Amino acid sequence: MNLNEMLSYGFMQRALVGGSLIAILCSVLGVFLVLRRLSLIGDGLAHVTFGSVALALFFRLHSVYMTLSIIPVVLASALGILKLAQKARIYGDAAIGMVSAIGIATGVLLASVAGGFNVDLFSYLFGNILSISSSELCIAAALFVIVIAGVIMFYNELFASTFDEELAKSSGLNTDRINTVLVLLTALTVVLAMKVVGIMLISALLILPAVSALQIAKGFKTAIVSAAGIGVATVICGISLSFVMNLPTGATIVLINFIVFLCAFAARTLLRHP
Amino acid sequence: MNEKALSVRNLCAGYHGSEVLQDISFSVNAGDYVGICGPNGSGKSTMIKIILQLLAPTSGEVSVLGTPQASFRDWHRIGYLPQGLQFFNPHFPATVDEVIRLGRLSAKKFPRRFNRDDAWAVDRTMEWMGISHIRGAMIGELSGGLRQRVLLARALVNDPALLVMDEPTTALDPETRESFYKLIFEMNREKQCTVLLVTHDTATIGKYASHLLYLDKKVVFYGSFDDFCNSSEMTGFFGEHGQHLVCHRH
């Protein structure tokens, strides 16, 4: 099968466009999350997404309506993680663990009580970008614009508080607001990424392009741009390869990302010790 | 120059029920260089954090550069240099140039974009501090001394009226420490920048600071070095040898 033939399919076009948009968001936010040691927030919010999907299926909401209905739940959970860490005097990882467990428990409980939608629910665990519809692509594009606009507007503040939160605060920056913006943007991105790699692998899409870029980047802007480039390239390769070889898309994307990370790591090691 | 750079009145602070600062009152004139000393746990860092609004006091009032803290917005007039970065990641992908530029954010309004003036201010500061040659280097690849110099440049990039430093030389070797102190002294003299320096190094600080604030949860001594050296009360507190050590360098 040649490239032209592959691109002639409407679902492939949508998958490549949607996947690329989502890859950019995950990679850019991933750099901030990884450097702030918040990498697993993606995992935690993904588990909440699992609970939310179960809830949406329980009320028989599908497709676009499902995506729209789970957004507020995931946003509220993201804020819950922040507030738990701030007010309940527990570390961020414990807060993520708590919210994550509640998300999974809700999903399993609803699946058990309702019965009948287990197959639907579990299909969200592994995602399938090839099945993205035109309306879902429109939502992805709209959320892409919102998240990217948020990152651009808060870029310097996010950079400052990622570099050192105390220094940022001593410069008069409202670091609480910056943290809130970051987790809300991450929550929106997680909802979108669910379609590409599935709930189980979302954190990989947030972490892997970022850590690969961090191996080779020579500056903060370079890290962000490289991560976005790696994210898009691996998603496009993953979608194409999975289509040609009939492999699961999410898993293929993640494994390609891991190979890229190994290459970046090797390149860094070789450059340091030629 | 009569403007008060800092005024602290009846300041009390504590953590989990134990009082760390008890009724602290003092004021600093613009252009002064104040060395803040005291034993471990004496509340030096807590006081600095309250001045920078990183911590809230239990009671008392603080005015910075003539403005009460609650209405203080001129963050670009304050430079802060901590002992080190809170959770420093040696692999953080930021260049020296990017780190120093972050210091300019405090002078900006949302969405806090940088412009040519910022680039010029960064260039000028790096030149003044003799670090232009490392502008493209990654912050994590620098030695401890150079990294502190870069963070000092970040604190100075706005030409602050008040420079606050919390044990900035702890991780430095004696030679680097001396050149660091000289640089701050020059800046205090040339730019009339008020300096608050928390340090354990009482002997060296005597050489550079104009005033000494000795804290031990409360103010044990605050005044000029001449006052300190002539104070028989301080002889009783420090011992003749301790007082002599500080005054000799002064």
Chai-1 contact restraints between the chains, C-beta under 6 A:
chainA,res_idxA,chainB,res_idxB,connection_type,confidence,min_distance_angstrom,max_distance_angstrom,comment,restraint_id
A,M153,B,P111,contact,1.0,0.0,6.0,A-B,restraint_1
A,N156,B,L105,contact,1.0,0.0,6.0,A-B,restraint_2
A,N156,B,R112,contact,1.0,0.0,6.0,A-B,restraint_3
A,A160,B,L102,contact,1.0,0.0,6.0,A-B,restraint_4
A,A160,B,L105,contact,1.0,0.0,6.0,A-B,restraint_5
A,D164,B,L85,contact,1.0,0.0,6.0,A-B,restraint_6
A,D164,B,Q86,contact,1.0,0.0,6.0,A-B,restraint_7
A,E166,B,Q86,contact,1.0,0.0,6.0,A-B,restraint_8
A,K169,B,L54,contact,1.0,0.0,6.0,A-B,restraint_9
A,S170,B,L52,contact,1.0,0.0,6.0,A-B,restraint_10
A,S170,B,Y80,contact,1.0,0.0,6.0,A-B,restraint_11
A,S171,B,W75,contact,1.0,0.0,6.0,A-B,restraint_12
A,S171,B,L105,contact,1.0,0.0,6.0,A-B,restraint_13
A,S171,B,S106,contact,1.0,0.0,6.0,A-B,restraint_14
A,G172,B,W75,contact,1.0,0.0,6.0,A-B,restraint_15
A,G172,B,S106,contact,1.0,0.0,6.0,A-B,restraint_16
A,L214,B,P93,contact,1.0,0.0,6.0,A-B,restraint_17
A,A217,B,P93,contact,1.0,0.0,6.0,A-B,restraint_18
A,G219,B,T95,contact,1.0,0.0,6.0,A-B,restraint_19
A,F220,B,P93,contact,1.0,0.0,6.0,A-B,restraint_20
A,F220,B,A94,contact,1.0,0.0,6.0,A-B,restraint_21
A,F220,B,E98,contact,1.0,0.0,6.0,A-B,restraint_22
A,A223,B,P93,contact,1.0,0.0,6.0,A-B,restraint_23
